[in-house]
Amino acid sequence: HNSPGSYSCSCNTGYAKNGFHDCVDIDECVNSNGGCDHICVNTEGSYFCECEQGYGLQGFHTCVEVVFGFSSPALTVHENEGIVHLTVVLNDTHEETTIVTFTTASDTANAPSDYVAVSDSLTFPPGASEQSVSIVIQDDQVLEGTEWFLAVLAASEVKVQSVITIQDDDSIIIGFLNNEMNNVSEKEGNISVIFGVVSGTLGLALTVEVTTMDEGTKGNFIGVSVNTILTPSSPNASVSILILQDNVVEDTESFSVSLMLVTQG
């Protein structure tokens, strides 16, 4: 927020200030279980409540007994499997037709880029106790890390959720983009090392450490060791290295520059 002669930073809902510029996630589940009856799940910038097997969520926090649900409250699928199968069950004998709605809800995984959204009604004839449903998983060739979304059953304003986790199988290669830096003149004074994604597609933030190593230059450059963040919108970056002109006759000298992945996500 700009103000006369100054400015201030604020955080979005679900985040708290950390220093002057940074925002960090608030873990809402720490205090009173987030108000959830059973299970509180913290997410980046938010949270949600889950119920134990045999219960469904009424509203945001309250768990009530239900006769329908998923056979498993959570499933994990590899992105390249292409599809995930779920089993919906009724837990009691019923003499009338029962209808349950089945939908999907995005979280860190989004439709249609990560999976194909579903919205359907499941009809259980008298005596039927289970049905199978499927969700298509998109193999998008983008490095994103582990993501997840929800499969949701609902009836009479009560819902039951199953968390579907997608394990990413994609990769990228990070390397140098300007080979001309391999040979520089001492009088150039400053060289720019350009690096970034040379193969694959980046779908999340990566922190890369750039470090110089002296290979016998006797201090003829200013070493660096810096962290740089690569993002989907800025997959390349550069670092400047100062070359010192010492007016001394010397043999050809060298130093090296290394890249190391520090964190992702």
N, C-alpha and C positions, 0 to 999 in steps of 0.2 A: 504494500500500500504506500503510495507516494504521499509525502507531506512536505510543506515548505522547509527546505534545507535538510531533509532527511527522508527516510523511508522505513517501513517495517514489514516483517513477513508474518503470514498467518498460515494455518494448516487446514486442510479439508476435514470434513467430518470423519471421525474414526482415527485421526492422527493427533499427536501432541508435539509441541515444540521441543527440539533438542538443540540447544544453543540458539544462535541468532537466525541461521539460515535453514537448518535441517528440520525435517518432520519425520517422526517415527510412528509406527503402528501402535495403537492402544489395544492391549489385550483385555477386552471387555469381560472375558470369562474369569479373570482373577477375582473380581468383586462379586460375591454372592452368586457365583456360577452364571453370571450374566442374566439372572432372573429366570433361567431355564429350569423346568421341573426335573429333567433327567440329565441331558448331556449338552454342554456348551462347546461349540466349535469356533475358535477364533480364525478369522481370515484377514487378509491384507485390507485394512481400512474398514472392517466390519466384523460381524459374527452372526451365527445362527444357532438355533436350538434343534436337537435331535431327541428322539424318544427311543427307549429300549424296545426290543422285539416284543410284539404283541400290543404295542401302544401306537397312537397316532397323534400328530400335532394339531391342536385346536388353537387358532390364532398364532401368536409368535412364540409363546413361552410354555403353554399348558399342554400336558400329555394326558390323553384319555385312552381307555381300552378300545381296541378295534378288532374286527373279525377278518380284515384283509391286510395284506402286506406283501413284501418281497421275501423270497426264501433266504436272501442274503442282504444285510444292511449296507454292504459295500462290495464293490467289484473293481478289479484292476485289469486293464486291457492294454496290450502293446499297440501303438499307433498303426503299425503295418498289418495287424490282424484284420482290419477292415470292418469288423462288426462285433458287437457285444450282445449276448443273449441274457435275458433276465426271466425269472420265473415268478409269476404273481400267484399268491395262494389265498384261499379262503379258509379260515380256521374253524368253521363250524358247519354242521349240516344244515342246508337251507332248502325249503320247499318251494320258494318263489325265485323268479329270475332276479339276479343281482347285477347291477351295473356300476362299474368303477371307472373313473376317468384316468387316463394315463398320459402324462406330459413330461417334457424335459425342461430344465431351467439352467441357464448358463451361469457359470461363476468365472474361474480363471480360464476354463475352456469355453469357447463361444461357437454358436451355430451361425452360419453354415461352414465356417473355416475349419473348425475342429471336429464337428459331428453334425449329423443331419437331425434337426429338431423334429420331435414327434408330438402330436396331439390327437388322441384317439379315445374311444370308449371301449371298455372290455365288458362283454356280456357273459355272465355265468348262468347257464341253465340250471334248473333245480338239480341238486346233487353234485354238480361239477365243483372241483376243489382247486384246480390250478390251470393257468394258461401261460404260454411262453410269448414273450415280446422281444423285439430286436431293435437295436439302434445302430445306424451306420456310422463308423468312425472314419474321419478323413485323414489320409496319409498325405500331409501337405508339404513335405520336403522343406520345412522351416524349423530351425533349431529354436525350441520354445521352452524346453525343460518339462517337468511333470506338471500336468494341468488336470482339472477335474470339473465335473458338472453334476447335476442332480437328475435322477429319474424320480418322478413324483406320482403317487396314487392319491386320489381324492374321492370322497363320498360324504355327503351330509356335512360339509364344511370342516371335515377332518382329513388331514393328509399324512401320508407315510412316505419317507424319502429313502432312496438308496444313493450313496455317493459313488459315482463312476470316475475312477482315476485313469487317466491316459498317460502311459509311459512313453516319452518321446524317444524315437529311434534315429533322429536326424543328427548330423554333425556338420561342422564347418572347419575350414583351415584358415588360420591367421598367419600372415607373413608380411614381408617387406614388399612395397610397391614401387620403389624407385631404386633400380639397380645401379644408376649412375653414381650413387653415393659411395660405391666401392672404391673409387679412385678420386681423391680430392687433392687440391693444391693447398699448401700451408697458407698461402696468401688469401684464400677464399674467406677465411675468418669465421665463417658460420655455415654449417650444413643442416639441411632439414631432412630428418628421417621420417619417411611416410610409410605407414603400415596399416593393416586392416584385414578385412575378410577377402581372401583371394579365391575361395571356393565355398559354395553353399550359400544359404540365405539365413541372415540373423533375425530372430524374432523376439529377442529379449536383450537386456543390458548385460554387458560383460566388462569386467575390470581387468585391464592388461597392464602388467608391470614392465616398464622399459628400463633396461639397465645397461650401462657401458662397462666394459672390462678392459683394463690396460694390458696390451700385449707387448709392452716394451717401448712405449712412446716417450718415456721419461717425462711424463707430465705435460705433454704438448697439446693437451685438450682439457676442457672442463668436463669432468664426469657428471653423469646424470643418473638418477634412480627415481622415476616418477610413475605414478599410477594414472592411467587414462581410461575413461569409460567409452566403450563403443556401444551404440544403440542401433535399432533397426533403421532409424532415420539418418543416423551418422555412423555408418559402419567402418569408416576410415578415420585416421587421425595422424598427427605429425608431432614430432619433438625436435627442437633445435639443439644442436651441440656446437659449442664454441671451440674453434681451432685456434691455438695460440701460435703467432708468428714470432719465433725467437731469434731470427737472424744468425743462426748457427748452421754451418754446413753439416748435414747429417745424412745417413742412409735413409732409404725409404722405411717408414715406420707404419705400424698398424695398431688399431684397437678394434674391439668387437662390440656389437650391440645385440642384446638378447631380448626376446619377448617371452613373457610367462603369464599364463592365465591365473588371475588371483581369485576372482569370484564370478559367479553367474547368477542372474535373477535380480 
